[in-house]
Amino acid sequence: QFFSHGPNVLRQESNAPQAAFFSPLQKVMLPPNTFQGKVAFITGGGTGLGKGMTTALSSLGATCVIASRKLDVLKGTAEEISSKTGNKVHAVQCDVRDPTSVKNAVAEVIQMAGHPDVVINNAAGNFISPSERLSANAWKTITDIVLNGTAFVTLEIGKELIKVKKGAAFLAITTIYAESGSGFVLPSASAKAGVEAMSNLSLSSSAEKYQFFLFFNISLNSQGAFSRLDPTGSFEKKMIERIPCGRLGTVEEIANLAAYFCSDYASWVNGAVIRMDGGEYVSMAGEFNDLKKVTKEQWDMMEAMIRKTKGS
């Protein structure tokens, strides 16, 4: 029961009746020791989704190594998770934007824990801004973390895996608007779309069959990221209203899905993009979905009018 601390959501107060039918489970999905003897490397592992995924993998037997720029935060998280799971969690300082920092971090991971069996590219950055307000530096800040950082980590670990003729599961955390696009998050949408494209390009090369890439999309609010996307909290209610499940997602739900895709149970899954968003994407995509605002009385009236219509 390593997830017994309850749902990790942002200020969620949902009165939607359907939320009661889709309540989140707070327990690990896979059997004990699923990752026994495996090494997992998670970027952005000190907080939020990274911390949740590390907790899940560690509780299932993995030796985890978490990385980010803030070593003090990482060490605290590593100690906290280790005390819960009884398995060692290592902390490695790494700035994914810097190829040299990535190279040094990967060397440290291999030295202390061995070559990774699981690589989760979770480090990210984001903020809301009208596109015309974006500076070149603002664009570069996000794309360096999200797209370049994912590439640097993937390439560096991939090269080391080739040397020892070993494969690994690669997983990246993206977002539903990587597929649809969205206003006010242009750098993030572009960079996340690039990450998804990278998975297909890598899979298409026969020279890279030593590894497989597994990607899934998420729409989940984590405290660190969402403080820059909805700083006043004023948009949360509207967001929940357009999610058919009637609630936001939890860190635990993402952690369970991530653990599955990184496990041997999913070894036949390659290059997949899994949308996990409570139905938000398809709810927004339907041309006539706004008709949900129509009342029963209005439907009765419109049905009568439609029945009177002759011909096509």
Buried (B, 14 or more C-beta within 10 A) or exposed (E): EBBEEEBBBBEBEBEBEBBEEBEBEBEBBBEEEBBEEBBBBBBBBBBBBBBBBBBBBBBBBBBBBBBBBEBEBBBBBBEEBBEBBEBBBBBBBBBBBBBEBBBBBBEBBBEEBBBBBBBBBBBBBBBBBEEEEBEEEBBEBBBBBBBBBBBBBBBBBBEBBBEEEBBBBBBBBBBBBBBEEBEBBBBBBBBBBBBBEBBEEBBEEEEBEEBBBBBBBBBBBBEBBBEEBBEEEEEBEEBBEBBBBBBBBBBBBBBBBBBBBBBEEBEEBBBEBEBBBBBBBEBEEEEEEEEEEEEEEEEEEEEEEEEEEEEE
